[in-house]
């Protein structure tokens, strides 16, 4: 845990979903491996997929098949991946250890909490149905809720509006550089979750977040709630 920011005036905590609140990498990796096995390729170990799990289809397809979004086949592969993922989304995805305790503590402190993710509503609704804890969020803003996804600030600003709070009263916690960029652009204080997936740029301490935490419960210490 680190951070010397002024954390006064916080009335809500917004979280990224994958790699911050939930560990969805096993199911995302399974869906990506199905792209390989359906093409006669051997599956890859989860360790190959885990760092890029927060990047969704873009990250999984790049690892599985080496295909980037500018490839002519990417859109078709993305839909295939989404269909695979929808079938296995509930197999191994769980909240990270300490997350239930963290969210319970925020609720006892009368701090609202919500989710802002680039995952589409098609999948966040399934996650919220399966994981009762995520379903308790005061608001869930998905990747298709606003015209723009992170790192654009629009999803975070939408969450603040729904909570009837100013951005300055919210902090955003995430495990990807885009999370910090979106939070700063929205005028929120930001926290980098060092226990998460971290993406291709794993040097999260250099992202410019206002604070960093090594575990979910580290947020309570950062905010002087523990």
N, C-alpha and C positions, 0 to 999 in steps of 0.2 A: 504494500500500500504506500502511496506517496501522493503529495499534492499540497501546495501551500495556498491554494485559492481561498477566497472568502466564500464560505458555504451558507452564509446567513440568507434568510428570506426564501429558502427553498420550500415550495408547497406541493411539488409533484416530482416524481422520478419517472422518466420515460426510458424504456429499454429496447434495444435491438432484440430480436428473437433468437435466431440460430446462432449458436456459439456464445450467447450471453445469458439467456434464460434456459434454453433447451439444447440438448445434445442430439441433433438430428443427423449427424454425419453418417452413422451406420445405415440409415434408410436411404439417404441421398447417394451414398456410395453403392448401395445395392442396386438402385435404379440406374446408376451410371454403368455398373458392371453388366447389367442386362443389355445395354447398347453393345458392349463388347461380345458377350456370349452369343447374342443374336447374329453376330457377324463372324462367328467362328474363332474369336479371340479369347485368350485365357483371361479370367478375372484378375483384377489388380487388388493388392491388399488395401485395407481401409486406411493404412498410414499414408498411402499416396493421395487419397481424397481428402482426408481430414483438414489439412491446412486451408483448402479452398472451398470447404463446405459452405462458408458464409457467402460465397459468390453465386450460389444457386446453380441454375442450368449452365450459365456461362462457364463457371469454374469446373463443374463436373464434366461437361462435354470436352473441355480443353484437356483435362487429365485423361479421360477415357479414350478419346479418339484424336487428340491433337488438333481439333478444329476450333477456330475462333469465330466470333460473331460475324465477321465479314466474309466468311466462306459461303458459297452458294447453297450448300446443303444444311447450313446451320439451323434455319427456321424449322425445317422438317424434323431434324434431329431433336430440336428443343421440344416439339410437340410429342415426339416419341418418348423422350425422357420424362416429360410431365405425366404422360399416361402410365409409365412404369412407376413413377414416384407415387402417384395417387393410389396405386394398388398396394404399395408396401409402406405407406406413410406412418402407419400405426404399429409397425412390427417391433422396432427397437427404440424409437424416439422417447426420451424421458427428460424431465427437468434436471438440471445439474444439481449435484449435492450442494446443500446450503441455500438454494434458491427459495425453497418453501419457508425456511426460517427467516430469510431476509425479507420476503414479501409480507410475512406475518408481522414482522417488527415494524415495517413501514405503515401497515394498516393500523397497528396499535398506536402509532405516533400521529395518526390522522393525516398521513401524507398520501395523497393519491398516487397511483402508479398506472402506467399504461405501456402499450407496446407500439413501436413504430418499426416496421420491417419492410424490406423490399419483396418479401414473399407475397404472392398474389392472394386475393381473397379466397380463391378456389382452394388453397391449402391452409391458410390461417384459420378458416372456419372449421376445417377438419381437426386441426391441432387443438383449437379451443374446445371442441366437443369432446375430444378424447382426454385431454389433460385439464381436469377441473380447475386446477390452479391458474392456468393461463386464461380460462374462461372468466375468472374473477376480475380481470383487468378493467379499469374504469373506462378505457377506450383502446381499441385496436385499429391502427391505421396501417393498411396493407400497401403493397407496392403499386396497386392499381386504384387506390382510393383517390389520389390526386393525379393531375396530368403528368407529374414528375416524380421520379424515384430519387432516393438518396444517391449521390451527395447533394442534390438540390434540397433547399430547406423547406420546400412546400409541405412534405408529409409531417415534419415536426411542428410547423406552424399550425397545421390542421389539428394535430393532437392538442396543442395548447388552447386553440379556439374551442374545441369540444369540452375541455376541462374548465373553460372560462377563466383562464389564467394568462398572464403575460409570459412571453418566452423567458424573461429574466427570472421568473418564479419557478422555472423548470430546469432540471438537469437531464442530460442524455447520456446513457451508458451503452457502450457498444464495443465490439471486438474487431472492428475494421476501420481503416483510415477514412473510408467514406462516412462512417458514423461521426467521427470527430469533425470532418469537414462540414457535414450537414448541420451538426449542432452549433458550430461556431457561426455558420452563415445565418442560422435562425436566431442568433443572439442568446443562446443557452450556454450554460457551463457544461463541460463535457468530461466524461470519465472513460478511460480506456480499460477494458476488461482483459487483462493480460493472460487470463486462464482460457480464453476463447480460441477461435481458429486463427485469427490474425492475418489471414490472406497471404499474398505473395510478399508483402512488405511487413515482415514480422517484427521490425524494430518499432514496436508500438510506443515505446517511451519517447520516440522522436516525432510523434504525430502532432504534438502541440496541444494535447488534452490538458485540462486544468488539474486532473488527478489521474492516478493509475491504481488499480487494485489487483491483487494476486488471487483473490477468491471472492465469491459473492458477498460473504459477510464482511469483507474489507470495506464495503461501501458504508456500513454503519459506523465504522471507526472514522472513515473519511469525513462523514457528515456530523461527527461528534454525537452519535446516537447510541454509542456503546462504550 
